[in-house]
């Protein structure tokens, strides 16, 4: 008896099946990292309870760390945008001698090991350079000691955060058509006026994004702060070093509580950036 011929698949059916296999394979590979992040957060949540979380955050030293973190991160973020905006504009708009070198130098804080950066800051302020002792200058002439005090926290955060602010602002200005600035200059504006009145207003979303990214990067800084500012309770302790101190003291519940607080802050910052990008694309 003759067997009926096997049904042949049309090209559209084969394409849909191939696309389905591709989708599931890519999703399975991609989901590994997503699942890992979810498991990390779930582990922290399961490790503690709400009462333990609130009890840890009521500790005076942790509340002081929260206040210092908010203050130093805000100062570092504002300073990062003030420096990052003009440098990002220059790198985006002009070609000048040494541009490639400067473009490389601003990336160094992002690729250096954090402990190396903190050690470099410590050496900078305690090694006289051509007769200038920065630590003594700030302490004696200005009355503001740097090393192992709260200004060291700001400087350590700023050194990292500013690099991200510069990159964000450069990308922002790269996406803005420079022709409007050229038109303003043909109408009598100086370069400074074209920057302040034309380029900068168009870059407002980038400014907010740069400050947000700089603030978020500053809050997660640990290595340079530990080396350059130390982690003194009620003086130079910020949230990142609080986790280290609580673990060192065997207070895992408090360490996990602070970790969850930092995770919540990170989620809020990222959601804000996503919302900003979504509105900017509309």
C-alpha positions as CSV (number, residue, x, y, z in Angstrom):
1,X,0.0,0.0,0.0
2,X,1.4,3.4,-1.0
3,X,2.1,5.8,1.9
4,X,0.5,9.3,1.5
5,X,3.2,11.9,0.8
6,X,4.3,13.9,3.9
7,X,2.9,17.4,4.1
8,X,5.3,20.0,3.0
9,X,5.8,23.1,5.0
10,X,5.4,26.4,3.3
11,X,8.2,29.0,3.5
12,X,6.1,31.1,5.8
13,X,5.5,28.3,8.3
14,X,9.2,27.4,8.2
15,X,10.2,31.0,8.8
16,X,7.8,31.3,11.7
17,X,9.1,28.1,13.3
18,X,12.7,29.3,12.9
19,X,11.8,32.7,14.3
20,X,10.2,31.0,17.3
21,X,13.2,28.8,18.0
22,X,15.5,31.9,17.7
23,X,13.3,33.9,20.1
24,X,13.3,31.1,22.8
25,X,17.0,30.4,22.5
26,X,17.9,34.1,22.8
27,X,15.4,34.6,25.6
28,X,16.8,31.6,27.5
29,X,20.4,32.9,27.2
30,X,19.4,36.5,28.1
31,X,17.3,35.4,31.0
32,X,20.3,34.0,32.9
33,X,21.4,37.4,34.0
34,X,17.9,38.8,34.6
35,X,17.2,35.8,36.8
36,X,20.5,36.2,38.7
37,X,19.6,39.8,39.5
38,X,16.1,38.8,40.7
39,X,17.6,36.0,42.8
40,X,20.1,38.4,44.4
41,X,17.3,40.9,45.4
42,X,15.0,38.0,46.5
43,X,17.8,36.7,48.7
44,X,18.3,40.0,50.5
45,X,14.5,40.4,51.0
46,X,14.2,36.9,52.4
47,X,17.1,37.3,54.7
48,X,15.5,40.1,56.7
49,X,12.1,41.2,57.8
50,X,10.3,44.5,57.7
51,X,10.8,45.0,61.5
52,X,14.5,44.2,61.2
53,X,14.8,46.5,58.3
54,X,13.2,49.5,60.0
55,X,15.0,48.8,63.3
56,X,18.4,48.9,61.4
57,X,17.5,52.1,59.7
58,X,16.7,53.7,63.1
59,X,20.2,53.3,64.3
60,X,21.8,56.7,64.8
61,X,25.0,55.9,62.9
62,X,23.0,54.6,59.9
63,X,20.8,57.7,59.9
64,X,23.9,59.9,60.0
65,X,25.3,57.9,57.1
66,X,22.1,58.4,55.1
67,X,22.3,62.2,55.7
68,X,26.0,62.4,54.8
69,X,25.4,60.2,51.7
70,X,22.6,62.5,50.4
71,X,24.7,65.6,51.1
72,X,27.9,64.4,49.6
73,X,26.3,62.8,46.5
74,X,24.3,65.9,45.8
75,X,27.4,68.1,46.0
76,X,29.5,65.7,43.9
77,X,26.7,65.5,41.3
78,X,26.3,69.3,41.0
79,X,30.1,69.7,40.7
80,X,30.2,66.9,38.1
81,X,27.7,68.6,35.9
82,X,29.4,72.0,36.2
83,X,32.6,70.5,35.1
84,X,31.2,67.9,32.7
85,X,29.0,70.2,30.7
86,X,31.7,72.6,29.3
87,X,34.2,69.7,28.8
88,X,31.6,67.6,27.1
89,X,30.7,70.5,24.8
90,X,34.3,71.1,23.8
91,X,34.9,67.5,23.1
92,X,31.7,67.3,21.0
93,X,32.1,70.5,19.0
94,X,35.8,71.3,18.5
95,X,38.9,69.6,17.3
96,X,42.0,71.0,19.1
97,X,45.5,69.8,19.9
98,X,45.5,67.2,22.6
99,X,41.8,66.4,22.2
100,X,42.4,62.7,21.9
101,X,44.6,62.7,25.0
102,X,42.0,64.6,27.0
103,X,39.3,62.3,25.7
104,X,41.4,59.4,27.0
105,X,42.2,61.0,30.3
106,X,38.6,61.6,31.3
107,X,37.9,57.8,30.9
108,X,40.7,56.8,33.3
109,X,38.6,57.1,36.5
110,X,36.1,54.7,35.0
111,X,38.6,52.0,34.2
112,X,41.0,52.3,37.1
113,X,40.5,49.9,40.1
114,X,38.7,51.9,42.8
115,X,41.4,51.3,45.4
116,X,44.1,52.6,43.0
117,X,42.1,55.8,42.6
118,X,41.7,56.3,46.3
119,X,45.4,55.7,46.9
120,X,46.2,58.2,44.2
121,X,44.0,60.8,45.9
122,X,45.7,60.1,49.2
123,X,49.2,60.4,47.7
124,X,48.2,63.6,45.8
125,X,47.2,65.4,49.1
126,X,50.2,64.1,51.1
127,X,53.0,64.4,48.7
128,X,54.4,67.9,48.1
129,X,54.4,68.7,44.3
130,X,56.8,71.5,43.4
131,X,56.6,72.8,47.0
132,X,52.8,72.7,47.2
133,X,51.3,70.5,49.9
134,X,47.6,70.4,49.1
135,X,46.5,69.0,52.5
136,X,48.5,71.6,54.4
137,X,47.3,74.3,52.1
138,X,43.6,73.5,52.6
139,X,44.0,73.0,56.3
140,X,46.1,76.0,57.2
141,X,45.0,78.6,54.6
142,X,41.4,77.7,54.1
143,X,40.7,75.9,57.4
144,X,39.2,72.9,55.6
145,X,41.0,69.6,56.2
146,X,40.5,67.2,53.4
147,X,41.9,63.7,54.1
148,X,39.8,61.6,56.5
149,X,37.1,64.3,56.6
150,X,33.8,64.7,54.7
151,X,35.4,66.8,51.9
152,X,37.4,63.7,51.0
153,X,34.2,61.8,50.5
154,X,32.9,64.5,48.1
155,X,36.2,64.5,46.2
156,X,36.3,60.7,45.9
157,X,32.8,60.6,44.6
158,X,33.4,63.6,42.3
159,X,36.4,62.0,40.7
160,X,34.4,59.0,39.5
161,X,31.0,60.7,38.9
162,X,32.5,63.5,36.8
163,X,33.8,61.1,34.2
164,X,30.2,59.7,33.7
165,X,28.8,63.3,33.6
166,X,31.3,64.2,30.9
167,X,30.4,61.2,28.8
168,X,26.7,61.9,29.2
169,X,27.0,65.5,28.2
170,X,29.2,64.8,25.2
171,X,26.7,62.3,23.9
172,X,24.0,64.9,24.5
173,X,25.7,67.6,22.5
174,X,26.6,65.1,19.7
175,X,22.9,64.5,19.3
176,X,22.1,68.3,19.0
177,X,22.5,69.8,15.5
178,X,25.2,72.5,15.7
179,X,23.6,74.4,12.8
180,X,21.3,76.4,15.2
181,X,24.4,77.6,17.0
182,X,26.0,78.6,13.7
183,X,22.8,80.5,12.8
184,X,22.9,82.3,16.2
185,X,26.5,83.3,15.6
186,X,25.7,84.7,12.1
187,X,23.1,86.8,13.8
188,X,25.6,88.4,16.1
189,X,25.9,86.0,19.0
190,X,29.3,85.3,20.5
191,X,30.3,81.7,21.0
192,X,29.5,82.1,24.7
193,X,26.0,83.5,23.9
194,X,25.4,80.7,21.4
195,X,26.3,78.1,24.1
196,X,24.2,79.6,26.9
197,X,21.2,80.7,24.8
198,X,21.0,78.0,22.1
199,X,23.0,74.8,22.9
200,X,22.4,74.6,26.7
201,X,18.6,75.0,26.6
202,X,18.4,72.1,24.1
203,X,20.5,69.9,26.3
204,X,18.3,70.2,29.4
205,X,17.4,66.5,29.3
206,X,21.1,65.6,29.1
207,X,21.8,67.8,32.0
208,X,19.2,66.1,34.2
209,X,20.5,62.7,33.0
210,X,24.1,63.6,33.7
211,X,23.3,64.8,37.2
212,X,21.2,61.7,37.9
213,X,23.9,59.3,36.6
214,X,26.6,61.2,38.5
215,X,24.5,61.1,41.7
216,X,23.8,57.4,41.3
217,X,27.4,56.6,40.6
218,X,28.5,58.6,43.6
219,X,26.2,56.8,46.0
220,X,27.7,53.4,45.0
221,X,31.3,54.5,45.5
222,X,33.3,52.5,48.1
223,X,37.0,51.9,47.4
224,X,38.2,55.5,47.0
225,X,36.2,56.6,50.0
226,X,37.5,53.9,52.2
227,X,41.1,54.7,51.3
228,X,40.9,58.5,51.1
229,X,38.3,59.3,53.7
230,X,38.2,56.2,55.8
231,X,35.0,55.0,57.4
232,X,34.7,56.8,60.7
233,X,31.3,56.5,62.4
234,X,29.3,59.7,62.4
235,X,32.0,61.5,60.5
236,X,32.9,60.0,57.1
237,X,30.6,57.0,57.0
238,X,28.3,56.8,54.0
239,X,25.9,54.0,53.0
240,X,28.5,52.1,51.0
241,X,30.9,52.0,53.9
242,X,28.1,51.3,56.3
243,X,27.6,47.9,54.7
244,X,31.3,47.2,55.1
245,X,31.3,48.3,58.8
246,X,28.2,46.3,59.7
247,X,29.6,43.2,58.1
248,X,32.9,43.7,59.9
249,X,30.9,43.9,63.2
250,X,28.9,40.8,62.4
251,X,25.7,42.8,62.0
252,X,24.4,41.1,58.9
253,X,20.8,42.2,59.4
254,X,21.8,45.9,59.4
255,X,24.1,45.3,56.4
256,X,21.3,43.7,54.4
257,X,18.9,46.5,55.4
258,X,21.3,49.2,54.1
259,X,21.9,47.1,51.0
260,X,18.1,46.9,50.3
261,X,17.9,50.7,50.9
262,X,20.6,51.2,48.2
263,X,18.9,48.8,45.9
264,X,15.6,50.8,46.3
265,X,17.4,54.0,45.5
266,X,19.1,52.5,42.5
267,X,15.7,51.3,41.1
268,X,14.2,54.7,41.6
269,X,17.1,56.4,39.8
270,X,17.0,54.0,36.9
271,X,13.2,54.3,36.6
272,X,13.6,58.1,36.5
273,X,16.2,57.8,33.7
274,X,13.9,55.5,31.7
275,X,11.0,57.9,32.1
276,X,13.2,60.8,31.1
277,X,14.4,59.0,28.0
278,X,10.9,57.9,27.1
279,X,9.6,61.4,27.2
280,X,12.6,62.7,25.3
281,X,11.9,60.2,22.5
282,X,8.2,61.3,22.1
